Amino acid sequence: MSKRKYRILISGGGTGGHIFPALSIANALKRRLDADILFVGAENRMEMEKVPAAGYPIKGLPVAGFDRKRLWRNVGVLLKLRKSIGMAKKIVRDFQPDIAIGVGGYCSGPTLKAAQKAGVPTLLQEQNSYAGVTNKLLAKKAAKICVAYDGMERFFPADRIIKTGNPVRKDLTERARDRKAARESFGLDPERPTLLIVGGSLGALTLNESLEAGLKELSSHGIQVIWQTGKNFGDRGLKAAKGLKGVVVTNFITDMASAYAAADLVVSRAGAGSISELELLGKPCVLVPSPNVAEDHQTKNALALSERDAAVLVTDAEAREQLVPTVLKLMGEPEKLKKMSGNISAMALRDSDERIADEVERILGFRS
């Protein structure tokens, strides 16, 4: 462990897929270094709540994403970007970081650019199999680029790429539970096959409506369901489950370690963070990529798994007709699920937070 006190700037956020890896990296660095760590996020996004709750200070920028459908709205976006660039310069000037780390999200662009212009070494963490525009621009002057997929030299200088994987929440691997106890914790029959469906904290309308329409059919085949609807679906999930045995409906699952352990099969969006969790836990899954993301990166994430028979891909457009039949077919093929479990587990990169911390230490100059 180094004796010097370092100053580390971490920027990114907007979704849990950016925030949880950022916090994992910060925690790994805090275990190793005597360091002041400052986060920079986007105002009014979830990092402004989650980061302080984890014990770290954060500053917010008014930056927002470009509206690709309603272009006239981007006048305001450009004004916010201009203001954010000025604020990011001041943050870098005042904090004087030894290194700046970008994990993706709207705010990482102006923050990391300001750091690079000030001569601060930068490390990028690209979570997806298809690099975002911001990271592609920042990569030209980055010291290291930590990635989770092969073939990323398509986007970044090959000599700076390190395959580290994506950090995930420690509690998912440290609190591994056996299947029987996990099912019982949800009030379910420990012997019956169980499906977990998750669409993020806000929910995924396509997933929810697909399950809403097919819930009775799943139940009639003896399949139990743990269904995280997200807060935007209201009480529609509870209404759909009324009178059905073995169906747990909740807006938000607090004990994801048990939810994963209980499941024979998981239905999920294809965000990088979710995929990394599924890989580490070896969970067979049906991935329904969100069509509402930049560069359609969730489809590319899902293809990286489905092409290796590590997941089944159902498009968002086909989900209302195909999702439930796909689940029923897979649930009736235990050998197929076992094979998928082995294939997805083989793709996992473990201790990603520590691997990234190693690279930070190398940049700071006390690890060869």
Solvent accessible surface area in square Angstrom, and as a share of the most:
residue,aa,sasa,rsa
1,M,163,0.73
2,S,20,0.13
3,K,195,0.82
4,R,136,0.50
5,K,104,0.44
6,Y,13,0.05
7,R,84,0.31
8,I,0,0.00
9,L,1,0.00
10,I,0,0.00
11,S,0,0.00
12,G,5,0.05
13,G,2,0.02
14,G,10,0.10
15,T,70,0.41
16,G,17,0.16
17,G,28,0.27
18,H,39,0.17
19,I,2,0.01
20,F,60,0.25
21,P,3,0.02
22,A,3,0.02
23,L,18,0.09
24,S,11,0.07
25,I,0,0.00
26,A,0,0.00
27,N,60,0.31
28,A,0,0.00
29,L,0,0.00
30,K,101,0.43
31,R,120,0.44
32,R,41,0.15
33,L,4,0.02
34,D,68,0.35
35,A,2,0.01
36,D,50,0.26
37,I,8,0.04
38,L,13,0.07
39,F,4,0.02
40,V,0,0.00
41,G,0,0.00
42,A,2,0.01
43,E,73,0.33
44,N,145,0.75
45,R,88,0.32
46,M,59,0.26
47,E,1,0.00
48,M,60,0.27
49,E,123,0.55
50,K,72,0.30
51,V,1,0.01
52,P,63,0.40
53,A,87,0.67
54,A,50,0.39
55,G,64,0.62
56,Y,20,0.08
57,P,79,0.49
58,I,30,0.15
59,K,100,0.42
60,G,14,0.14
61,L,0,0.00
62,P,20,0.13
63,V,13,0.07
64,A,34,0.26
65,G,22,0.21
66,F,101,0.42
67,D,28,0.15
68,R,155,0.57
69,K,176,0.74
70,R,103,0.38
71,L,123,0.61
72,W,182,0.64
73,R,125,0.46
74,N,18,0.09
75,V,100,0.58
76,G,35,0.34
77,V,16,0.09
78,L,94,0.47
79,L,115,0.57
80,K,94,0.40
81,L,50,0.25
82,R,189,0.69
83,K,128,0.54
84,S,0,0.00
85,I,71,0.36
86,G,40,0.39
87,M,61,0.27
88,A,0,0.00
89,K,95,0.40
90,K,110,0.46
91,I,14,0.07
92,V,6,0.03
93,R,143,0.52
94,D,90,0.46
95,F,23,0.10
96,Q,117,0.52
97,P,10,0.06
98,D,31,0.16
99,I,0,0.00
100,A,0,0.00
101,I,0,0.00
102,G,1,0.01
103,V,1,0.00
104,G,10,0.10
105,G,24,0.23
106,Y,99,0.38
107,C,0,0.00
108,S,1,0.00
109,G,13,0.13
110,P,10,0.06
111,T,0,0.00
112,L,1,0.00
113,K,86,0.36
114,A,8,0.06
115,A,0,0.00
116,Q,20,0.09
117,K,141,0.60
118,A,67,0.52
119,G,63,0.60
120,V,18,0.10
121,P,52,0.33
122,T,1,0.00
123,L,0,0.00
124,L,0,0.00
125,Q,1,0.00
126,E,7,0.03
127,Q,6,0.03
128,N,16,0.08
129,S,9,0.06
130,Y,56,0.21
131,A,0,0.00
132,G,24,0.23
133,V,77,0.44
134,T,52,0.30
135,N,8,0.04
136,K,62,0.26
137,L,107,0.53
138,L,5,0.02
139,A,1,0.01
140,K,142,0.60
141,K,135,0.57
142,A,3,0.03
143,A,39,0.30
144,K,48,0.20
145,I,0,0.00
146,C,0,0.00
147,V,1,0.01
148,A,18,0.14
149,Y,20,0.08
150,D,88,0.46
151,G,28,0.27
152,M,1,0.01
153,E,102,0.46
154,R,158,0.58
155,F,35,0.15
156,F,7,0.03
157,P,40,0.25
158,A,72,0.56
159,D,120,0.62
160,R,63,0.23
161,I,36,0.18
162,I,53,0.27
163,K,83,0.35
164,T,1,0.00
165,G,3,0.03
166,N,6,0.03
167,P,4,0.03
168,V,19,0.11
169,R,63,0.23
170,K,76,0.32
171,D,57,0.29
172,L,3,0.01
173,T,58,0.34
174,E,131,0.59
175,R,106,0.39
176,A,82,0.64
177,R,88,0.32
178,D,90,0.47
179,R,111,0.41
180,K,110,0.47
181,A,33,0.26
182,A,0,0.00
183,R,10,0.04
184,E,85,0.38
185,S,63,0.41
186,F,43,0.18
187,G,69,0.67
188,L,12,0.06
189,D,59,0.31
190,P,34,0.21
191,E,136,0.61
192,R,57,0.21
193,P,55,0.34
194,T,0,0.00
195,L,1,0.00
196,L,0,0.00
197,I,2,0.01
198,V,15,0.08
199,G,13,0.13
200,G,40,0.39
201,S,54,0.35
202,L,95,0.47
203,G,23,0.22
204,A,7,0.05
205,L,100,0.50
206,T,10,0.06
207,L,1,0.00
208,N,6,0.03
209,E,42,0.19
210,S,3,0.02
211,L,3,0.01
212,E,52,0.23
213,A,88,0.68
214,G,7,0.07
215,L,1,0.01
216,K,142,0.60
217,E,84,0.38
218,L,0,0.00
219,S,20,0.13
220,S,89,0.57
221,H,114,0.51
222,G,26,0.25
223,I,6,0.03
224,Q,1,0.00
225,V,0,0.00
226,I,0,0.00
227,W,0,0.00
228,Q,10,0.04
229,T,2,0.01
230,G,0,0.00
231,K,134,0.57
232,N,112,0.58
233,F,8,0.03
234,G,49,0.47
235,D,73,0.38
236,R,95,0.35
237,G,1,0.01
238,L,111,0.55
239,K,138,0.59
240,A,20,0.16
241,A,13,0.10
242,K,169,0.71
243,G,82,0.79
244,L,43,0.21
245,K,167,0.71
246,G,15,0.14
247,V,24,0.14
248,V,35,0.20
249,V,26,0.15
250,T,40,0.23
251,N,79,0.40
252,F,109,0.45
253,I,7,0.04
254,T,122,0.71
255,D,40,0.21
256,M,18,0.08
257,A,5,0.04
258,S,0,0.00
259,A,0,0.00
260,Y,7,0.03
261,A,20,0.15
262,A,0,0.00
263,A,0,0.00
264,D,25,0.13
265,L,0,0.00
266,V,0,0.00
267,V,1,0.00
268,S,4,0.02
269,R,34,0.12
270,A,0,0.00
271,G,18,0.17
272,A,7,0.06
273,G,13,0.12
274,S,39,0.25
275,I,1,0.01
276,S,9,0.06
277,E,14,0.06
278,L,1,0.00
279,E,17,0.08
280,L,25,0.12
281,L,51,0.25
282,G,9,0.09
283,K,15,0.07
284,P,10,0.06
285,C,0,0.00
286,V,0,0.00
287,L,0,0.00
288,V,0,0.00
289,P,6,0.04
290,S,14,0.09
291,P,74,0.47
292,N,117,0.60
293,V,43,0.25
294,A,38,0.30
295,E,48,0.22
296,D,60,0.31
297,H,36,0.16
298,Q,19,0.08
299,T,39,0.22
300,K,63,0.27
301,N,0,0.00
302,A,0,0.00
303,L,73,0.36
304,A,24,0.19
305,L,0,0.00
306,S,31,0.20
307,E,133,0.60
308,R,132,0.48
309,D,42,0.22
310,A,0,0.00
311,A,4,0.03
312,V,36,0.21
313,L,45,0.23
314,V,7,0.04
315,T,56,0.33
316,D,26,0.14
317,A,101,0.78
318,E,91,0.41
319,A,0,0.00
320,R,120,0.44
321,E,137,0.62
322,Q,84,0.37
323,L,2,0.01
324,V,12,0.07
325,P,67,0.42
326,T,26,0.15
327,V,2,0.01
328,L,31,0.15
329,K,136,0.57
330,L,7,0.03
331,M,27,0.12
332,G,60,0.58
333,E,59,0.27
334,P,94,0.59
335,E,131,0.59
336,K,64,0.27
337,L,18,0.09
338,K,146,0.62
339,K,120,0.51
340,M,0,0.00
341,S,32,0.21
342,G,43,0.41
343,N,43,0.22
344,I,0,0.00
345,S,38,0.25
346,A,87,0.67
347,M,32,0.14
348,A,18,0.14
349,L,42,0.21
350,R,112,0.41
351,D,90,0.47
352,S,5,0.03
353,D,7,0.03
354,E,47,0.21
355,R,93,0.34
356,I,0,0.00
357,A,0,0.00
358,D,32,0.16
359,E,10,0.05
360,V,0,0.00
361,E,8,0.04
362,R,92,0.33
363,I,37,0.19
364,L,29,0.15
365,G,62,0.59
366,F,75,0.31
367,R,100,0.36
368,S,135,0.87
